[in-house]
Amino acid sequence: MNPLLPLPLFQVKKKQFFRNFMTIMLFGAVGTLISFAIISLGAIHFFKKMSIGNLKIGDYLAIGAIFSATDSVCTLQVLNQDDTPLLYSLVFGEGVVNDATAVVLFKAIQSFDLPHINTTIALQFVGNFLYLFISSTLLGVLAGLLSAYIIKKLYFGRHSTDREVALMILMAYLSYMLAEFFYLSAILTVFFCGIVMSHYTWHNVTESSRVTTKHAFATLSFVAEIFIFLYVGMDALDIEKWRVVSDSPGKSVGVSAILLGLILVGRAAFVFPLSSISNLTKKATSDKIDFKQQVTIWWAGLMRGAVSMALAYNQFTSLGHTQLRGNAMMITSTITVVLFSTVVFGLMTKPLIRILLPSPKNRMLSSEPSTPKPLTVPLLTNGHDLEAYESDRNLITRPTSLRMFLSTPSNTVHYYWRKFDNAFMRPVFGGRGFVPFVPGSPIEQNDQQWQ
């Protein structure tokens, strides 16, 4: 499983993300539970009639968790967060929280004797789910704060690009390893670690370290994703599992088709109702999710990827029992669903968004994520030009609504959090405006003096 998958938070606009945090949690947590229930019930209803193998109740519930985990990378690649900030934040946030919820559900299912379920076991299941969710979140926050404090206070990594980047990568990976060590949700831990690191740690390093870190995390995440799909492709050529189901190819295709249908129905069952509920809580029209955006969100969650494959292998290849008919059927069906949804739905994503969200004046679609100007300009300037750039950047006119909000903030949760953050958190852990600006490492500064 890719431990660097949630770290594109360094590129996501956190203000827009937290502004829609409740909607994101509604889609990512409640929506995943709805999808899990529909897929699990559908699997029990159809697969028992098809006699695909000796599957237990825990296997059917695991199928619901496996195919509730989305992979919205394809949609994020063709959305521009500058032009569609609401949609981008919803798709990105819901995708990460969805993966974390699916993994927590899967771990909770494996922890209980579900064939003999009763009220006590059901309550323990809910309690275990909440424990995993809360513990994973707290571990990620603590790991992120520790990385910020180390880079801000300790001397050995200060203002050295290679050491700062190495520390940030190692601390992010440490959160993943700790979550695995304590049997928590690693995805959820890394997700909140990424949030905290992007808010504090990232502003404690030099400008060159920020640029390097941004592209390093993006590259590592991309490479890890490629390796996972290479593994899926190589495993798809494993003759052993396909030989087990070769006597009934029609049944194998039917299982894959049923799973795809349940994914479509389960996704629609929560996106449109929950979007309507979210719209009821929004006053501004720009904050509401219109029907075309709802269709885009629904489509963005149809792809299945690395998380689904990892959970399927974990559930159906334990102790090497891949020759069992039920296990082989579910592994081959998972591979088919992942490849079909990624290739077919992924290729249709860009044309669909062009039709649903046409934008002739703005650049709605982009094959590459936009790079903020403050991250690229320092690489192309010397020290004197950088100082001029910094002075000019302070004169850039901001949107009137944002300036009014910052000057006269309303009494909201965000307002009180900003007061607490500025008074207690940032003085200790650093962050924007609480650390001196350093353009590069001491070696770079010495080189400038000799020019």
Salt bridges, closest charged atoms under 4 A:
ASP82 OD1 - LYS13 NZ 2.50
ASP82 OD2 - ARG363 NH2 3.95
GLU94 OE2 - ARG267 NH1 2.86
ASP113 OD2 - HIS116 ND1 2.89
GLU207 OE1 - ARG210 NH1 3.29
ASP235 OD2 - LYS241 NZ 3.28
ASP238 OD2 - LYS241 NZ 2.79
ASP247 OD1 - ARG325 NH1 3.23
ASP287 OD2 - ARG19 NH2 3.19
GLU390 OE1 - ARG393 NH2 2.64
ASP421 OD2 - HIS199 NE2 2.74
ASP421 OD2 - ARG426 NE 3.06
